[in-house]
Amino acid sequence: MFDIGFWEIMFLLVITLLVVGPERLPRIARTAGLWVGKMRGFVASVKADIDQELAADELKKVLAKQASVPELEELIDEVTGEPLAAVERKAPAAEQEKLSERKPDETAAAPTSNEKEN
């Protein structure tokens, strides 16, 4: 990530030893290790939360997509023992098909008031 090599780490340790002193160096190293561990744990928990949210959003999209399939709803109604709900769903669909099959000429073929008088 930072691309720090062996010699850079050795240089930092020597500078730290000269500035801090040999007495306080183990305590500072322990404290730095604890902070690094806490930061790694925090980053891991945030990453896990983000992954969980993304998975939940994806699952919601898949479920919404599946719920919009009418054949699936009919199958669920038939399997759960609610055949009336399946028939009710099929009835409006059949009416829509009949209306879409009707040609515009059929509606215009109705006799007008002038034709009725003749």
Secondary structure, DSSP 8 states (H G I E B T S, - for coil): -----HHHHHHHHHHHHHHH-TTTHHHHHHHHHHHHHHHHHHHHHHHHHHHHHHHHHHHHHHHHHHHT-HHHHHHHHHHHT-HHHHHHHHHHHHHHHHHHHS-HHHHHTS--HHHHH-
